[in-house]
Amino acid sequence: MGWWLARTLAALGVVLTVSAVAALFGVLAHLAVPAMAVGGLLAIVLLVLRDSWRGQGLMNWLRGAQTTQAPRDSGFWGELAYRTEKALRSRDLAIQQEQERLSQFLSAIEASPNGVMMLDAADQIEWCNSVAAEHFGLDPQRDRRQRVTNLVRMPAFVAHLQGGRHDEAVVFSGPLGRTTLSVLVRPYGEGMKLVLSQDITERERAEAMRRDFVANVSHEIRTPLTVLAGFVETMARLPLTETERQRVLALMQQQTDRMQALVGDLLTLAKLEGSPRPPADRWLNAAELLVRARLDAQALSGGRHTIELVGGDDAEMAGSDSELHSAVSNLLNNAVRYTPDGGHIQLRWLWRPDGGAEIEVTDTGPGIAREHLPRLTERFYRVDSSRSRDTGGTGLGLAIVKHVAQRHGGEIDIQSEPGKGSTFKLVLPALRARRKRVDETVAA
């Protein structure tokens, strides 16, 4: 009200001043010209008052939240109100558009598979996405405006953040020690920092597996090559009898077969990892595949075991015949190799309640301790290395079974106890198993 009151008082002051002057000269009651002057002054005062009232209406609107329409009027104040409202609306629209762009930008960062954290010049957290919060064990809302080094105390991270050398990423274990993080710090703005984090646990594990794989392959191939080289040198340097010569040749053939089996399994794994998934509409006769796998196992056993086949006559499987045959054969071959002579091996087809199926291989072998079960499908993992080599295994059979199961949407399940034998199951989903039609079963 101060601005409006000042103008009103000024107008009243003009009226009082004019009236006083007219009274002083005694002309108010006798002269018409001064009376007209006073009337004009009063009209001016009224215009000033009306103008002040309009201005006050605009000032009241500006002091508010501008949620309603600006005062609509003609003349100067109406034009000023219109242009002021237009400018404010344009500003609000620009702010809204910037907020939307910022929201979209933050949503895009939130969707990133990597962690993003923004720090101010004092290393306080301005913002971080949920991935970064998970990596560093933070709360995106509660920990905002907190100094990051007070919350993330890993020495490698603190040293990298404060060291000022941000050309390379630093690698360290996550807060709980379950993950491995790669963190890169990038400066931007006025002393601010952008912290980019990536979970490289799987990559590190894969790299470790690759190193182990190369080392294991080298070891597995070097051993028979060393034996072959020794036998070749023996035959070249020493005069051998025919019996000794035949014995050496038999051992050389054994080592050659071992290397061929190893190379064959390696090629099978490479093919499984590099080829597309088997089609789900190519149906195979389950009984025929199981019979072929059983015949192969009987040939390997040489009559030393009883191998029984149960079920599968009414079943079909969808997928790759060669892959599924390789998986079942590997399960049976493992059972033959590790079951003592005279033992019993059973190959069964079982239907699951969900419509899927299981190909189960049960043996009466020595069994496997529980701590070994989770690692049996790792490449070259052996419960007993010396015994595995004696039986002719390559250490890749169960890894092949696992890959085949995963490529067909299933899994491998292993149950075993020392002294109670072992059960290996190749589990197929309902999409990959079905019962034969009645007419096909009868015809068969």
Secondary structure, 3 states (H helix, E strand, C coil): CHHHHHHHHHHHHHHHHHHHHHHHHCCCCCCHHHHHHHHHHHHHHHHHHHHHHHHHHHHHHHHCCCCCCCCCCCHHHHHHHHHHHHHHHHHHHHHHHHHHHHHHHHHHHHCCCCEEEEECCCCEEEEECHHHHHHHCCCCCCCCCCEHHHHCCCHHHHHHHHHCCCCCCEEEECCCCCCEEEEEEEEECCCEEEEEEEECHHHHHHHHHHHHHHHHHHHHHHHHHHHHHHHHHHHHHCCCCHHHHHHHHHHHHHHHHHHHHHHHHHHHHHHHHHCCCCCCCCEEEHHHHHHHHHHHHHHHHCCCCEEEEECCCCEEEECCHHHHHHHHHHHHHHHHHHCCCCCEEEEEEEECCCCCEEEEEEECCCCCCHHHHHHCCCCCCCCCHHHHHHHCCCCCHHHHHHHHHHHCCCEEEEEECCCCCEEEEEEECHHHEEECCHHHHHHC
